[in-house]
Each structure stands twice: as C-alpha cells, then as structure tokens.
Amino acid sequence: MLRSGDPAATSALKYVVLFGIGMALVLALALRPRSGPFFKRKVRLTREHEPAALIVPGSKVYFWLPQAICLCFSTIFLLASYGIATAEEGVHWPLFVIFTTIGSAMIIPPILAVTGRLRPEKLVLSTDSIVHHGWSSQTELYWNDINRLHASFNLQPLQQLLNIAGLSSARWSHRYYLPFSTISGKPNRLWNMDQLPHPRWIVIECPRFSVDSITLYRYLDFYIANPALRIELGEKSSIDRWHSIHSGI
C-alpha cells in the first residue's frame, strides 16, 4: 500500500495497521488463560488491613489487554471522524457524529484504568472474611456465612468460574467503584466490567487471576472446611499452605 503511490491506499494504511494490532491483542487475550506459568504471580501477605491478610493477585496482563483493545479501536474511529471532518469534498455529519460517539465511548475504559477507577482483580483473605476486589466493584462475604464452594463455566466468553455461595442470612456487601444510576431500587451500571453480582455470593472469574485455578479452589475449600485454621491467614504459614496445596496437584 505504501509503494502503490495511491493517496487513498496510503491513507487507509493506518486503519489496516491499527485493525491488525487490535486483532493481535484479541488473540493474545484469548490465549492468556492458556499461557501456563509464564505470567504467574505469587500470593503475598499484607499489613494494610486489620487483621493481616493474604492477597491472591490478579493478572495485570489480562487486565490491560482489554484496555489496549479499546484504545486501539477508539483510535480507529476517532481518526476516521477526523478524516471525515477535514474532507475536502464536504463533511458527512451523520458519519462524523457516529464515529466520534463510538470512539469517545471506547476510550473511557482505558482512561478509567489509567486514573485508577478500574484496577486489576485481587482476593483479600483474612481470618474473618473474603474480600473480592473486581475490576470495578468490591464484594465481601464472611467465612462463617459461606454455604458452599463450587466451580462452573461461563459460556460467553468461555471461562472457568469459582462460586462462593453464602447462607440466606449471610453478611454480604457489594459496592461499585464506577458511577451508576439507580432504577427501581437496583443499580444500573454505565460500564459492565464485572459479573453481575449474585446476592450473598462471590463469583470469581479464574482467567482474571494470575494463579492456578485448581490451587485457588482447593485453598479456599480448605479454609471453608477448617474454620479453626483461618487464624493463620495473614501469616507466613498461610503462604506455606498455598505452596503445599499447589505442589500436591
């Protein structure tokens, strides 16, 4: 296209390149859960909470890839709207409005991520509760109020889920980081970044974490079944137990 000497082909080249980058990022996002140990991160302790807690880290790669995809396609639409606005043969205002609206909407998630309103996933496990920090929300459920833990699959997109279900009387809280409106007493989110909350449940999307999903399942199941040992969460022994469960798989 560069060598053709055709101004139209040269102008279209930037859209072809950006589209190709976007598709490569989509492929990388699909392959990320199957990347094995390459992007694994270690569980760690934190003293930021009272009592101390163990942090199960989320995947930064899996978090930033969708933001890069949005940025890539936002650039395509905004460049197209600029090209329409500066066209010599006249401005096609309907197309300009449509492309500008789409491009502006798609650039919002990267901006929210850069400013910290969106953030990578993590689990905070303390002696009292499980706190799930999603990309755009936070959910807390107390250990003593957990009814069961089971695995399932989400079909669109295909991914493994870990569902921590609470009792009907469970102490459960959920809040959003992002702006939302309330319609008929229910929150209406402006950006859909997390699974819709199930009352008294914590739903964990395994690809969003940078740890082995089987280890995470067995680790949570161990502390659900052994309440007396939850006191070690936040201590070095809780990390040792993680490694022993992982090595036993």
C-alpha positions, 0 to 999 in steps of 0.5 A: 500500500505504501509503494502503490503511490495511491493517496487513498491506499496510503491513507487507509494504511493506518486503519489496516495497521491499527485493525491488525494490532487490535486483532493481535491483542484479541488473540493474545487475550484469548490465549492468556488463560492458556499461557501456563506459568509464564505470567504467574504471580505469587500470593503475598501477605499484607499489613494494610488491613486489620487483621493481616491478610493474604492477597491472591493477585490478579493478572495485570496482563489480562487486565490491560489487554482489554484496555489496549483493545479499546484504545486501539479501536477508539483510535480507529474511529476517532481518526476516521471522524477526523478524516471525515471532518477535514474532507475536502469534498464536504463533511458527512455529519451523520458519519462524523457524529457516529464515529466520534460517539463510538470512539469517545465511548471506547476510550473511557475504559482505558482512561478509567484504568489509567486514573485508577477507577478500574484496577486489576482483580485481587482476593483479600483473605483474612481470618474473618472474611473474603474480600473480592476486589473486581475490576470495578466493584468490591464484594465481601462475604464472611467465612462463617456465612459461606454455604458452599464452594463450587466451580462452573463455566461461563459460556460467553466468553468461555471461562472457568468460574469459582462460586462462593455461595453464602447462607440466606442470612449471610453478611454480604456487601457489594459496592461499585467503584464506577458511577451508576444510576439507580432504577427501581431500587437496583443499580444500573451500571454505565460500564459492565466490567464485572459479573453481575453480582449474585446476592450473598455470593462471590463469583470469581472469574479464574482467567482474571487471576494470575494463579492456578485455578485448581490451587485457588479452589482447593485453598479456599475449600480448605479454609471453608472446611477448617474454620479453626485454621483461618487464624493463620491467614495473614501469616507466613504459614498461610503462604506455606499452605498455598505452596503445599496445596499447589505442589500436591496437584 
